[in-house]
């Protein structure tokens, strides 16, 4: 084996574009009925998340077939949630609904920062020419940031109150997950490495978890990295 030239560099870094194959926040409807306090509500969420994300990926080769990869990726997420609530006890003898009727519309946008770290196993040595495939596995951290909300409220079909701009409080600021994937490396005539891959991440916990607004625990991504 000629070790005078390595086709997988010891250190490399590149720009990554990824497409999420699953909806981060699904369109969903939920109901809630409580007696203390007396409330009957219907909640409808419509997702507004961009499937396209981007970031950087770096890699350090440990042995001729093993490497450690780390990345930092930005995903823009969002949703709209309509809350239709009746507050109070319904009088069975009343000719009209005597409960307070409140309609709230929330529009929230935020960013997810994902930091995956994986161990890659290449199916052939870094000193062997030609395309090469790899398997990878590891963990990831996710943090929500840059939360922006706009909330308006209408009570008993009266004047619409707009707008509360205090950012909503997420269920959690940070969560972790487990990552698995596979990919390949191709080298063009100029020595630029093109690395397509597919990754699956299972997130442990939900950053957003409020009635009809729930973040998908499964993430499937198709990614392309241009590495130097």
Backbone as CSV, one residue per row, in Angstrom:
resi,resn,N_x,N_y,N_z,CA_x,CA_y,CA_z,C_x,C_y,C_z
1,UNK,0.834,-1.197,0.000,0.000,0.000,0.000,0.875,1.255,0.000
2,UNK,0.650,2.145,-0.946,1.422,3.373,-1.048,0.871,4.413,-0.077
3,UNK,1.684,4.741,0.963,1.249,5.714,1.962,1.813,7.108,1.700
4,UNK,2.335,7.316,0.497,2.868,8.637,0.164,1.759,9.634,-0.139
5,UNK,0.569,9.141,-0.443,-0.560,10.040,-0.723,-1.793,9.534,-0.004
6,UNK,-2.469,10.439,0.721,-3.709,10.097,1.427,-4.891,10.699,0.677
7,UNK,-5.899,9.886,0.440,-7.092,10.356,-0.272,-8.182,10.836,0.698
8,UNK,-7.994,10.560,1.979,-8.792,11.173,3.043,-7.812,11.954,3.905
9,UNK,-7.917,13.250,3.931,-6.956,14.092,4.634,-7.052,13.907,6.145
10,UNK,-5.921,14.155,6.820,-5.896,14.019,8.278,-6.876,14.995,8.931
11,UNK,-6.882,16.237,8.469,-7.821,17.245,8.954,-8.543,17.848,7.758
12,UNK,-9.845,18.004,7.876,-10.608,18.620,6.790,-11.805,19.364,7.365
13,UNK,-12.263,20.368,6.635,-13.443,21.128,7.035,-14.156,21.584,5.769
14,UNK,-15.477,21.681,5.853,-16.228,22.062,4.669,-17.592,22.620,5.007
15,UNK,-18.246,23.120,3.972,-19.598,23.671,4.100,-20.611,22.583,3.795
16,UNK,-21.688,22.563,4.583,-22.693,21.505,4.468,-24.071,22.092,4.215
17,UNK,-24.794,21.474,3.296,-26.199,21.796,3.040,-27.006,20.547,3.351
18,UNK,-28.091,20.690,4.124,-28.889,19.506,4.442,-30.373,19.783,4.266
19,UNK,-31.090,18.726,3.934,-32.532,18.794,3.730,-33.191,17.816,4.687
20,UNK,-34.110,18.309,5.494,-34.825,17.468,6.454,-35.947,16.727,5.731
21,UNK,-35.940,15.411,5.817,-36.954,14.623,5.142,-38.268,14.509,5.890
22,UNK,-38.277,14.876,7.182,-39.488,14.801,7.994,-39.872,16.194,8.491
23,UNK,-41.159,16.399,8.712,-41.636,17.676,9.214,-41.251,17.835,10.679
24,UNK,-40.553,18.928,10.988,-40.092,19.144,12.361,-41.257,19.370,13.316
25,UNK,-42.201,20.215,12.924,-43.416,20.460,13.712,-44.611,20.114,12.838
26,UNK,-45.314,19.059,13.182,-46.418,18.578,12.370,-47.675,19.439,12.557
27,UNK,-48.507,19.476,11.511,-49.841,20.051,11.662,-50.637,19.115,12.571
28,UNK,-51.227,19.691,13.614,-51.824,18.829,14.629,-52.919,19.577,15.374
29,UNK,-53.943,18.828,15.805,-55.038,19.376,16.607,-55.146,18.607,17.911
30,UNK,-55.355,19.334,19.015,-55.498,18.708,20.324,-56.644,19.387,21.069
31,UNK,-57.228,18.657,22.019,-58.284,19.215,22.858,-57.880,19.093,24.320
32,UNK,-58.469,19.957,25.139,-58.191,19.938,26.568,-59.462,20.314,27.316
33,UNK,-59.852,19.479,28.281,-61.023,19.747,29.106,-60.623,19.559,30.567
34,UNK,-60.815,20.597,31.381,-60.494,20.517,32.804,-61.672,21.049,33.611
35,UNK,-61.769,20.583,34.844,-62.829,21.065,35.744,-62.307,22.102,36.730
36,UNK,-61.001,22.078,37.006,-60.400,23.055,37.910,-59.105,23.586,37.285
37,UNK,-59.159,24.764,36.658,-60.348,25.603,36.430,-61.226,25.021,35.326
38,UNK,-62.484,25.404,35.284,-63.370,24.898,34.232,-62.976,25.465,32.871
39,UNK,-62.560,24.584,31.972,-62.084,25.026,30.663,-62.295,23.928,29.639
40,UNK,-62.713,24.320,28.444,-62.797,23.415,27.298,-62.116,24.100,26.125
41,UNK,-61.075,23.497,25.608,-60.306,24.150,24.556,-59.978,23.226,23.400
42,UNK,-59.846,23.850,22.241,-59.413,23.150,21.040,-58.221,23.929,20.477
43,UNK,-57.130,23.206,20.164,-55.882,23.850,19.787,-55.403,23.262,18.454
44,UNK,-55.039,24.148,17.529,-54.624,23.725,16.194,-53.289,24.369,15.846
45,UNK,-52.319,23.533,15.528,-50.985,24.010,15.161,-50.704,23.735,13.695
46,UNK,-50.160,24.730,13.025,-49.704,24.590,11.640,-48.217,24.872,11.605
47,UNK,-47.438,23.892,11.159,-45.986,24.055,11.122,-45.551,25.024,10.032
48,UNK,-44.472,25.752,10.289,-43.909,26.699,9.315,-42.392,26.617,9.346
49,UNK,-41.877,25.392,9.303,-40.436,25.162,9.416,-39.808,24.992,8.042
50,UNK,-38.648,25.582,7.846,-37.899,25.412,6.612,-37.185,24.065,6.631
51,UNK,-37.337,23.303,5.565,-36.677,21.995,5.502,-35.179,22.114,5.228
52,UNK,-34.753,23.221,4.657,-33.358,23.402,4.280,-32.558,23.959,5.445
53,UNK,-31.419,23.348,5.733,-30.507,23.828,6.762,-29.097,23.909,6.208
54,UNK,-28.201,24.495,6.983,-26.820,24.634,6.509,-25.879,24.763,7.703
55,UNK,-24.585,24.594,7.431,-23.605,24.701,8.508,-22.227,24.280,8.042
56,UNK,-21.402,23.841,8.991,-20.035,23.419,8.683,-19.803,22.029,9.279
57,UNK,-18.933,21.275,8.621,-18.568,19.937,9.087,-17.054,19.796,9.073
58,UNK,-16.499,19.289,10.159,-15.068,19.022,10.229,-14.803,17.555,10.516
59,UNK,-13.628,17.093,10.138,-13.277,15.689,10.341,-11.801,15.550,10.705
60,UNK,-11.507,14.648,11.645,-10.146,14.308,12.029,-9.970,12.806,11.849
61,UNK,-8.987,12.404,11.070,-8.712,10.986,10.839,-7.895,10.435,12.002
62,UNK,-8.317,9.299,12.529,-7.649,8.675,13.672,-6.788,7.498,13.238
63,UNK,-7.319,6.655,12.372,-6.590,5.517,11.803,-6.870,5.497,10.306
64,UNK,-6.252,4.617,9.534,-6.528,4.595,8.097,-8.001,4.396,7.734
65,UNK,-8.800,3.827,8.638,-10.206,3.601,8.315,-11.186,4.307,9.256
66,UNK,-10.709,4.871,10.352,-11.597,5.528,11.319,-11.325,7.028,11.376
67,UNK,-12.410,7.786,11.534,-12.311,9.238,11.663,-13.403,9.723,12.610
68,UNK,-13.198,10.904,13.188,-14.192,11.555,14.032,-14.684,12.796,13.307
69,UNK,-16.007,12.914,13.198,-16.619,14.039,12.495,-17.474,14.851,13.462
70,UNK,-17.461,16.168,13.307,-18.311,17.049,14.105,-18.852,18.156,13.206
71,UNK,-20.050,18.605,13.496,-20.649,19.656,12.691,-21.479,20.611,13.532
72,UNK,-21.815,21.743,12.966,-22.715,22.705,13.584,-23.659,23.193,12.499
73,UNK,-24.960,22.922,12.679,-25.952,23.201,11.646,-27.082,24.057,12.187
74,UNK,-27.563,24.947,11.337,-28.647,25.854,11.684,-29.916,25.433,10.955
75,UNK,-31.019,25.338,11.710,-32.331,25.054,11.135,-33.310,26.124,11.626
76,UNK,-34.036,26.731,10.702,-35.044,27.731,11.062,-36.394,27.037,11.206
77,UNK,-37.021,27.208,12.369,-38.286,26.528,12.632,-39.356,27.559,12.986
78,UNK,-40.601,27.129,12.881,-41.696,28.028,13.221,-43.032,27.311,13.196
79,UNK,-44.027,27.964,13.756,-45.375,27.410,13.757,-46.380,28.509,14.066
80,UNK,-47.644,28.232,13.739,-48.766,29.070,14.157,-49.741,28.191,14.928
81,UNK,-50.188,28.687,16.084,-51.123,27.915,16.896,-52.351,28.758,17.222
82,UNK,-53.519,28.186,16.912,-54.793,28.812,17.251,-55.381,28.107,18.470
83,UNK,-55.729,28.897,19.500,-56.354,28.361,20.718,-57.790,28.889,20.790
84,UNK,-58.745,27.976,20.826,-60.164,28.334,20.909,-60.692,27.762,22.230
85,UNK,-60.885,28.642,23.232,-61.166,28.186,24.592,-62.475,28.772,25.137
86,UNK,-63.185,27.931,25.881,-64.361,28.352,26.642,-64.021,28.182,28.126
87,UNK,-64.081,29.299,28.856,-63.696,29.302,30.270,-64.942,29.540,31.129
88,UNK,-65.109,28.702,32.152,-66.261,28.834,33.043,-67.165,27.620,32.978
89,UNK,-68.228,27.657,33.783,-69.186,26.549,33.846,-70.405,26.897,33.006
90,UNK,-70.775,25.995,32.127,-71.932,26.219,31.265,-73.222,26.068,32.071
91,UNK,-74.069,27.104,32.019,-75.372,27.082,32.699,-76.355,26.302,31.832
92,UNK,-76.838,25.148,32.315,-77.739,24.327,31.479,-79.088,24.997,31.210
93,UNK,-79.448,26.001,32.011,-80.728,26.674,31.821,-80.623,27.922,30.961
94,UNK,-79.373,28.300,30.586,-79.190,29.515,29.790,-79.562,29.260,28.333
95,UNK,-80.084,30.286,27.690,-80.463,30.167,26.274,-79.266,30.374,25.354
96,UNK,-78.212,30.990,25.888,-76.973,31.151,25.127,-75.813,30.653,25.988
97,UNK,-74.686,30.410,25.336,-73.492,29.954,26.057,-72.982,31.101,26.932
98,UNK,-73.026,30.911,28.245,-72.643,31.966,29.168,-71.163,31.955,29.537
99,UNK,-70.405,31.054,28.973,-68.978,30.976,29.287,-68.186,32.063,28.533
100,UNK,-67.021,32.384,29.044,-66.134,33.315,28.360,-65.458,32.598,27.199
101,UNK,-65.586,33.189,26.021,-65.001,32.593,24.817,-63.752,33.394,24.430
102,UNK,-62.615,32.707,24.436,-61.342,33.388,24.146,-60.634,32.692,22.999
103,UNK,-60.254,33.485,22.006,-59.515,32.968,20.851,-58.141,33.629,20.830
104,UNK,-57.100,32.807,20.791,-55.726,33.302,20.792,-54.993,32.758,19.578
105,UNK,-54.243,33.634,18.902,-53.422,33.238,17.763,-51.963,33.543,18.071
106,UNK,-51.141,32.492,18.000,-49.711,32.624,18.280,-48.900,32.318,17.029
107,UNK,-47.943,33.173,16.737,-47.016,32.960,15.618,-45.605,33.013,16.194
108,UNK,-44.902,31.879,16.160,-43.572,31.786,16.765,-42.555,31.331,15.735
109,UNK,-41.390,31.965,15.762,-40.255,31.585,14.926,-39.031,31.431,15.829
110,UNK,-38.128,30.512,15.459,-36.934,30.271,16.276,-35.872,29.585,15.422
111,UNK,-34.735,29.318,16.050,-33.642,28.596,15.388,-33.233,27.397,16.240
112,UNK,-32.962,26.293,15.560,-32.347,25.139,16.193,-30.883,25.098,15.778
113,UNK,-29.992,24.964,16.750,-28.579,24.723,16.466,-28.270,23.276,16.852
114,UNK,-27.866,22.477,15.867,-27.556,21.067,16.092,-26.049,20.850,16.037
115,UNK,-25.530,20.119,17.022,-24.103,19.807,17.095,-23.929,18.291,17.178
116,UNK,-23.816,17.598,16.029,-23.574,16.155,16.051,-22.085,15.832,16.067
117,UNK,-21.724,14.779,16.782,-20.357,14.254,16.799,-20.454,12.754,16.529
118,UNK,-19.792,12.299,15.478,-19.900,10.880,15.100,-18.518,10.284,14.843
119,UNK,-18.450,8.973,14.967,-17.280,8.196,14.558,-17.609,7.565,13.208
120,UNK,-16.737,7.793,12.237,-16.934,7.249,10.895,-15.984,6.068,10.651
121,UNK,-16.541,5.024,10.046,-15.732,3.878,9.633,-15.774,3.810,8.104
122,UNK,-14.630,4.043,7.478,-14.523,3.955,6.022,-14.266,2.504,5.619
123,UNK,-14.893,2.114,4.529,-14.783,0.716,4.106,-13.462,0.395,3.422
124,UNK,-12.663,1.417,3.124,-11.303,1.146,2.642,-10.368,2.218,3.180
125,UNK,-9.090,1.903,3.164,-8.075,2.761,3.772,-8.016,4.132,3.105
126,UNK,-7.601,5.124,3.882,-7.451,6.484,3.355,-6.351,6.587,2.311
127,UNK,-5.506,5.564,2.202,-4.403,5.577,1.238,-4.775,4.896,-0.083
128,UNK,-5.990,4.361,-0.163,-6.435,3.693,-1.381,-7.234,4.691,-2.218
129,UNK,-6.929,4.837,-3.515,-7.629,5.822,-4.342,-9.062,5.405,-4.662
130,UNK,-9.801,6.368,-5.182,-11.162,6.100,-5.634,-12.224,6.478,-4.613
131,UNK,-13.486,6.384,-5.009,-14.587,6.689,-4.083,-14.567,5.717,-2.906
132,UNK,-15.074,6.177,-1.767,-15.123,5.310,-0.583,-16.418,5.582,0.172
133,UNK,-16.942,4.548,0.792,-18.173,4.635,1.570,-17.846,4.535,3.056
134,UNK,-18.733,5.079,3.880,-18.517,5.017,5.325,-19.842,4.829,6.060
135,UNK,-19.728,4.266,7.244,-20.820,4.181,8.211,-20.447,5.064,9.389
136,UNK,-21.450,5.625,10.076,-21.143,6.502,11.204,-22.197,6.380,12.293
137,UNK,-21.781,6.684,13.512,-22.684,6.678,14.655,-22.141,7.563,15.754
138,UNK,-23.046,8.116,16.562,-22.604,8.990,17.644,-23.770,9.675,18.327
139,UNK,-23.524,10.887,18.796,-24.544,11.634,19.519,-24.650,13.054,19.005
140,UNK,-25.667,13.772,19.487,-25.885,15.145,19.048,-26.512,15.954,20.171
141,UNK,-26.241,17.244,20.152,-26.876,18.202,21.045,-27.690,19.180,20.215
142,UNK,-28.807,19.615,20.748,-29.649,20.614,20.076,-29.991,21.714,21.066
143,UNK,-29.927,22.952,20.576,-30.296,24.109,21.401,-31.238,25.009,20.606
144,UNK,-32.270,25.513,21.270,-33.176,26.468,20.647,-32.720,27.872,21.008
145,UNK,-32.815,28.778,20.027,-32.355,30.141,20.237,-33.152,31.082,19.347
146,UNK,-32.987,32.395,19.585,-33.611,33.428,18.752,-35.128,33.243,18.634
147,UNK,-35.779,32.979,19.756,-37.229,32.774,19.754,-37.939,34.126,19.627
148,UNK,-38.860,34.210,18.680,-39.657,35.418,18.487,-41.129,35.018,18.360
149,UNK,-41.982,35.651,19.154,-43.403,35.307,19.169,-44.259,36.562,19.006
150,UNK,-45.416,36.364,18.413,-46.440,37.410,18.325,-47.781,36.758,18.652
151,UNK,-48.489,37.291,19.663,-49.720,36.663,20.154,-50.823,37.706,20.220
152,UNK,-51.955,37.410,19.583,-53.125,38.280,19.694,-54.280,37.504,20.300
153,UNK,-55.188,38.226,20.977,-56.283,37.601,21.712,-57.585,38.350,21.460
154,UNK,-58.660,37.581,21.293,-60.007,38.143,21.168,-60.902,37.471,22.199
155,UNK,-61.625,38.259,23.023,-62.505,37.734,24.061,-63.946,38.066,23.718
156,UNK,-64.791,36.994,23.674,-66.238,37.146,23.412,-66.524,37.974,22.162
157,UNK,-65.763,37.685,21.084,-65.963,38.357,19.798,-65.818,39.871,19.892
158,UNK,-65.086,40.325,20.894,-64.873,41.758,21.073,-63.683,42.242,20.272
159,UNK,-63.084,43.312,20.757,-61.944,43.893,20.059,-60.721,42.998,20.171
160,UNK,-60.058,42.799,19.048,-58.842,41.978,19.024,-57.712,42.732,19.703
161,UNK,-57.069,42.071,20.670,-55.947,42.658,21.391,-54.650,42.187,20.758
162,UNK,-53.887,43.116,20.203,-52.649,42.760,19.497,-51.553,43.769,19.863
163,UNK,-50.394,43.363,20.073,-49.926,41.980,20.067,-48.936,41.841,21.219
164,UNK,-48.959,40.712,21.884,-47.951,40.390,22.887,-46.750,39.801,22.161
165,UNK,-45.591,40.394,22.360,-44.395,39.947,21.648,-43.368,39.280,22.560
166,UNK,-43.776,38.968,23.784,-42.878,38.226,24.678,-42.675,36.813,24.133
167,UNK,-41.423,36.398,23.997,-41.125,35.075,23.433,-41.674,33.975,24.327
168,UNK,-42.221,32.953,23.713,-42.733,31.804,24.478,-41.572,31.106,25.182
169,UNK,-41.884,30.395,26.253,-40.868,29.636,26.988,-40.884,28.189,26.507
170,UNK,-39.780,27.688,25.955,-39.767,26.301,25.480,-39.826,25.317,26.633
171,UNK,-40.221,24.094,26.333,-40.227,23.048,27.360,-38.811,22.791,27.865
172,UNK,-37.838,22.852,26.949,-36.428,22.709,27.296,-35.607,23.573,26.354
173,UNK,-34.482,24.068,26.853,-33.572,24.825,25.998,-32.630,23.906,25.224
174,UNK,-32.265,22.785,25.835,-31.290,21.881,25.238,-31.770,20.444,25.361
175,UNK,-31.499,19.652,24.336,-31.760,18.217,24.392,-30.601,17.495,23.706
176,UNK,-30.535,16.177,23.890,-29.520,15.383,23.204,-30.206,14.290,22.397
177,UNK,-29.446,13.682,21.502,-29.999,12.621,20.669,-28.909,11.660,20.234
178,UNK,-29.326,10.591,19.548,-28.411,9.578,19.026,-28.462,9.595,17.508
179,UNK,-27.277,9.470,16.887,-27.139,9.650,15.442,-26.586,8.391,14.792
180,UNK,-27.132,8.052,13.630,-26.584,6.990,12.798,-26.693,7.403,11.339
181,UNK,-25.757,6.934,10.512,-25.831,7.334,9.111,-24.866,6.572,8.238
182,UNK,-24.931,6.899,6.954,-24.008,6.337,5.977,-23.778,7.371,4.892
183,UNK,-22.626,7.260,4.237,-22.307,8.236,3.201,-21.161,7.768,2.328
184,UNK,-20.658,8.685,1.518,-19.575,8.369,0.599,-18.717,9.608,0.402
185,UNK,-17.490,9.389,-0.056,-16.601,10.493,-0.399,-16.135,10.330,-1.841
186,UNK,-16.267,11.416,-2.598,-15.795,11.450,-3.980,-14.812,12.605,-4.125
187,UNK,-13.777,12.416,-4.929,-12.753,13.436,-5.137,-12.774,13.858,-6.604
188,UNK,-12.932,15.180,-6.838,-12.931,15.651,-8.220,-11.482,15.866,-8.688
189,UNK,-11.269,16.173,-9.973,-9.903,16.327,-10.493,-9.093,17.435,-9.813
190,UNK,-9.775,18.369,-9.132,-9.069,19.467,-8.468,-8.778,19.160,-6.994
191,UNK,-9.160,17.970,-6.537,-8.886,17.576,-5.166,-9.945,17.982,-4.162
192,UNK,-11.071,18.487,-4.645,-12.163,18.852,-3.742,-12.961,17.598,-3.389
193,UNK,-13.256,17.428,-2.089,-13.997,16.262,-1.626,-15.495,16.576,-1.578
194,UNK,-16.281,15.769,-2.215,-17.751,15.886,-2.166,-18.262,14.712,-1.351
195,UNK,-18.998,15.009,-0.253,-19.417,13.969,0.682,-20.942,14.008,0.840
196,UNK,-21.656,13.168,0.103,-23.104,13.032,0.345,-23.350,12.002,1.448
197,UNK,-24.367,12.217,2.241,-24.690,11.246,3.288,-26.148,11.365,3.714
198,UNK,-26.607,10.337,4.381,-27.953,10.320,4.972,-27.796,10.023,6.447
199,UNK,-28.483,10.816,7.293,-28.389,10.630,8.738,-29.776,10.502,9.358
200,UNK,-29.812,9.682,10.404,-31.022,9.579,11.232,-30.654,9.975,12.656
201,UNK,-31.444,10.873,13.237,-31.246,11.283,14.626,-32.524,11.041,15.409
202,UNK,-32.385,10.416,16.572,-33.501,10.212,17.486,-33.277,11.131,18.686
203,UNK,-34.105,12.175,18.788,-33.967,13.144,19.871,-34.629,12.634,21.139
204,UNK,-33.940,12.831,22.256,-34.425,12.379,23.554,-35.046,13.570,24.287
205,UNK,-36.346,13.697,24.199,-37.037,14.836,24.801,-37.524,15.801,23.737
206,UNK,-38.366,16.728,24.162,-38.975,17.680,23.231,-38.679,19.108,23.682
207,UNK,-38.110,19.887,22.785,-37.843,21.289,23.096,-39.146,22.080,23.162
208,UNK,-40.065,21.794,22.246,-41.393,22.406,22.259,-42.418,21.311,22.491
209,UNK,-43.250,21.476,23.502,-44.244,20.461,23.849,-45.395,21.146,24.583
210,UNK,-46.293,21.746,23.811,-47.391,22.510,24.386,-48.675,22.227,23.623
211,UNK,-49.526,21.367,24.204,-50.824,21.050,23.609,-50.642,20.520,22.191
212,UNK,-51.061,21.263,21.166,-50.951,20.760,19.794,-49.573,21.023,19.174
213,UNK,-48.711,21.753,19.849,-47.383,22.079,19.319,-46.342,21.138,19.912
214,UNK,-45.875,20.197,19.080,-44.904,19.197,19.527,-43.843,19.033,18.450
215,UNK,-42.582,18.989,18.856,-41.477,18.793,17.915,-41.275,17.308,17.659
216,UNK,-41.102,16.975,16.386,-40.855,15.599,15.958,-39.595,15.038,16.628
217,UNK,-39.693,13.817,17.172,-38.540,13.185,17.821,-37.587,12.554,16.816
218,UNK,-38.077,12.244,15.616,-37.262,11.611,14.581,-36.812,12.646,13.558
219,UNK,-35.559,12.548,13.156,-35.024,13.456,12.145,-34.244,12.653,11.125
220,UNK,-34.609,12.799,9.857,-33.902,12.160,8.741,-33.413,13.248,7.807
221,UNK,-32.119,13.256,7.550,-31.532,14.316,6.739,-30.725,13.746,5.582
222,UNK,-30.835,14.391,4.429,-29.932,14.169,3.302,-28.981,15.350,3.271
223,UNK,-27.679,15.069,3.263,-26.676,16.121,3.418,-25.606,16.013,2.324
224,UNK,-25.076,17.175,1.951,-23.936,17.219,1.026,-22.922,18.192,1.602
225,UNK,-21.684,17.724,1.742,-20.595,18.556,2.238,-19.547,18.714,1.155
226,UNK,-19.117,19.965,0.934,-17.976,20.247,0.055,-16.798,20.516,0.975
227,UNK,-15.823,19.603,0.960,-14.733,19.628,1.933,-13.395,19.916,1.262
228,UNK,-12.527,20.608,2.012,-11.208,20.967,1.498,-10.124,20.440,2.442
